[in-house]
Amino acid sequence: MNVVSRASIFGFVFFLIFIGWVGATLDRSPYTTGQGIVKDQPVPFSHEHHVGGLGIDCRYCHTSVEQSRFAGMPPTKTCMTCHSQIWTNAQILEPVRESWRTSQPIPWVRVHNLPDYAYFNHAIHVNKGVGCNTCHGPVNSMPLMVQYSSLQMRWCLECHREPEKYIRPRDQVFNMNYITPPNQMVLGKSLVEKYHVKKEQLTNCSVCHR
Amino acid sequence: MIETCPHHHEEDRDAESAAPPSNQFWRSLEELSNTPEFEAMLNREFPAAASLWKEGVSRRRFLALMGASMALVGLNGCSRRPTEKIVPYVIQPEQLVPGKALQYASAMPLAGYGKGVIVDQQMGRAIKVEGNPKHPSTLGGTDVFMQAGPLALCDPDRSQVAVNRGNVATWSGFENDFRATVQQFGGNQKVRIRLLTEPVTSPTLFARIQRLRSTYKNLRWHQWSPFARDNAGAGIRAALGRDANVVYDFSKATRILSLDSNFLTDDPGSLRYAAQFIRRRTPRWKPDDLTAHHESARTENAYQVPSPVPSAADMNRLYVFESSYTITGAKADHRLALRPSEIEFLARVIAGEIQGAPTPLPQPLQKHAQLVRAVAADLKQNPGRSLVIAGDSQPPNVHHLAHIMNAALGNLGQTVSYIEPVEPEPVNCTKSLSELVTAINNKEVDLLLMVGVNPVFDAPADLNFADALETIPWRAHLSQYLDETSYHCHWHLPESHWLEMWGDIRAHDGTVSILQPLIAPLYATRNALELLSAIAGQAPTSAYAAVKNYWAEVWKNEVDRRWEDALRAGVIEGTASRPIDIPAGQAKAPDLPTAPTTSALEINFRPDPTIFDGRFANIGWLQECPKPITKLTWDNAALISPQTAVSLGLADRKNPELANGQMLELTVGDRTVRMPAWAQPGQPDNVITVHCGYGRTRIGRVGNGAGFNVYPLRATGSMHVAPVSIKRIPGTYPLACTQNHQLMHGRDIVKTSTIAEVHEKREPRDPAESDIALEGETTQHGRRVKLSIYPEYDYPGYRWGMVIDQTACIGCNACVVACQSENNIPVVGKDEVLMSREMHWLRIDTYFADQGEPQDDPTQRASSAQAMFQPMLCQHCENAPCEIVCPVEATSHSFEGINEMTYNRCVGTRYCSNNCPYKVRRFNFFRYADPAPNLAIMRNPEVTVRTRGVMEKCSFCIQRINRERTEKKIEWVKAEEQGGSVTMRSVPNEHVEALPAATHLTACQQACPTEAIIFGDINDTNTFVSRLKTAAAYQPIHYGVLTELNTQPRVSYLHRITNPNPALTLSRTTVEATPASRSSIPSPPGGAP
């Protein structure tokens, strides 16, 4: 009797812990975060081909990444600068040509979707030495774009608490093949100083939430 | 020190709470009466709202609900975020940077006159309206109507499609029907068309009307606006013998007499006048800065080091004789509440005194003899620096007298100038509309085309406009809403909003601005230019072509350059009306009217301070914006003085507030309106003021049914004032007044000084002895002490702070609506306001101060009350009481000293609001943010739209701070790398970091026409805000609210400074007791009783 009641009491405690564990795991899993999941796009655009293969700079398409909170999505005209000349009959590019013909925009599916109460600003990050692939990962080897990071707040805070771990020289921000040097902590500390990064401020709520 | 101080502090507080409140300042009649019910209400944070279930909740139901909440709370997180689309352009516009705002200059038309604006556009959406510093009427300031532009544009109830005889129709259908009808009535040469518009100043629109007149030989044009300035026009014609407009220069005026004029809001040039008036009044500017261009002060932080406080002679002094409490009266140094008909008599006596030909003051007004004599003497002592201004509701005679006085005082060319009429064809609107109705009744009208007017709602009742309208064979109406007039017309045509149209418009001084659209019309709407082009019988031209062609003819071959300049600047240089040279003293005084009556009640018709003549009735921001003096929302009421309330039997002397909400029946002639009463302190006895524009029946879901329509009491012979009889009828009506919400328990929050007192207090004092708490300190027994159990924090980075100048605040509410627009603050509706749930982050508290001898009787005290305004917002306390009670750290303190609110953390305990001594936190009891898709395009994308159950409050416009910091730091890093330079802030000591100087403005600061709000980095010794907070010269008039609580607020206030006439410093009761024989003004025959 005692055994059963003890077992059920302890069992219940373990059950609660288990439920908690399931919840926590689910919350961090790609099922919730969308990390690493490919989304259907109107055109299966390959960053691997355009960035890795052809070596097109990020800013050729994401024009406002250095000036604005929004990196910018290329207007159809940007696609057509090349694709009015090459691959003009490719079936895969028909939505682009259709957009150009009808003046209707291409409805891309958002891959990196932050909650509406989090305000991320691309300009300040790329101007202070946060590389594109620090957050977006090896885009130059992604045939289809996926979300590389979890985009959860704990992930943001990893860098906001210790930016010296991730910061790189400003001229290396768009370098997709940048390799973190072995003396990153020394270099990082000096860059944090040099770029006037205020670590205390980076964990203020209003830096991201307003 | 730390061990003993809290103890002393407690003692202080105990002593303070034990002493009876001085009650020098009060906010409402309820507070004066001090009933037990009021005491009980004071002690609750949300007077009625605290109990969501008014009937209470049983223990069983509470447990059931809590259990269910606990069980289901986790499920909230189980929803998955919806897939979002990114929709880029096909061809991206050249100047557009996605995610950054673009600014366009335009102008807002209101009753024919334009106010220059600069509109923030985010990805093609008009988000925020600011004033254009280059525009002569605004000088960078805004009013509530301009601020409400984005909501008016996106209003889902706006008319979206043409309607023909109740059926949806098209524009081409309208054009065909129009042409067929013209043929039916005999073609272009014979058809008798009437065109009814608002007063027109637009050069292009006038040219279009001229072309229409040449096309249709029998076309007659009428102009109508319910609050046109007919009396002012008639006064000028009487004084000058010709049409003219008058413009004032308040920057040169040191003595101002307002004869029932609310020049701080009711004139097309009001924003300019308010700015100039306040510059001459606040202690913040050197006299030689008065003429400096406003723009530099506003945008470049180029304020002078705080200068010595001006002398009483340099500071202006305002005398107001008025028949209703206006914000101009609230700024007065000497205010006299009079019956509207009495003002002319006082004006005549003052004019006589000035001209050296004293005339007697009629017997009932003898008690004002000393004041009148003092005013006349003061004006005479300031020739060329004085100003007399008459109000629109006063008869032409009073305007005429004002012109005579200004001429006699040598003010022409100084503070007053006459210019060529701004309107190409100035008319008396009342006469113009009467002529139209006469023509209709004589069957002389075949077609009537109405553009932007709503005469069925707002025409004088004796014209019976609706009945006359029904007899016209064919009638069409262009308007933004399917309104009262549209329902009486064959055709309703949807009109474009000013943010989506091309056009041009003149300012109060004649300067032309081009209206440029911020967005293509959202619906199938057209503006007046396009409508008139379409019916002119020629190829329809767009409004853009019409405006550009008009100016191309003016500019000839310079058109390209000048067009670009005009669009960029928002004004066309050199288009102001030419001044008219008037020989002084040419005018002759009008004849004396009969003696004033004393017994009858008079009614006063005024445009509503927030919904104007009724056209903004569907704009929730404006409906919910508390009216400046009454603090009523969503309604109008018959404003009566507490004394009148007592004599009408609505209340007793001890409790005049009992009159509030009691139903009255007002009868003017044979017309009757029923509406609730509102006892208004400072209202003249036996005068009822009603604000027009309420009681709309056909405008939209927001405006329909709000308030009471008082236009039926107006007649062509009595447009502004009429004798009225009042009957009390059974019943009461709930009025949503915010005046008693967030009360402050009788503490003296507002501080005032006269300019003489300021000069007396000016001796430099030992800063340690100052009772002014600086940042991080508090005061104990007259000494400043640092007091906190937390370690001190240095704030080496930006340190945001604010100073609010109560001398400069005119209570116009522009900041309140600007805050609402900038921060996506929802509208809650009348029922919620009645439960104190309004969401405004920034409110303007109106306080009343007793004048004269101490009185016990609330009714007596209320009669002579002086109103004063105090903007109240989150004080961003360095030692914030709200932060320490939050169980989830949803409100916290930032590195820069901002008390931040993180909505996604908030669980809605409302502890913070309970612990806030300033009562500035607002709770979303429901999902107030309207999810209508039309409204989504109006929201500021930089600010979260809050949902149900979270607390919110002023953030010091954190989105603007973040934008400024981000941009300045990027510039800085780039400059260091590339060898450029950025302006760095000037720091007081080595504990403060070197950072680029921040120069941005908060939304309220940018909106304020009088620059009463000064925000900035107080660590930068160059900013105006830091100088105001630290300069010794300002310490005697600089204070923080409730600093005795050791909250260390970042917002501080400057005293409200007045400049009373030393000759009138005797209290009013003493003035009244002065024997008439001592006056220099002879008594009328018969003598004093």
Interface residues (C-beta under 8 A of the other chain):
Chain A: G23 D27 T32 K39 S64 Q67 S68 R69 F70 G72 M73 P74 P75 T76 K77 S99 W100 S103 Q104 P105 I106 P107 W108 V109 R110 N113 P115 D116 Y117 Y119 N121 A123 I124 N127 K128 R170 Y195 H196 K198 E200 Q201 N204 C205 S206 V207 H209 R210
Chain B: G74 G77 R80 R81 T83 E84 K85 I86 V87 P88 Y89 V90 I91 Q92 V97 P98 G99 K100 G797 S892 S894 F895 E896 I898 E900 T902 Y903 N904 R905 E942 V943 T944 V945 S955 I958 Q959 I961 N962 T966 K969 I970 W972 V973 K974 E977 L995
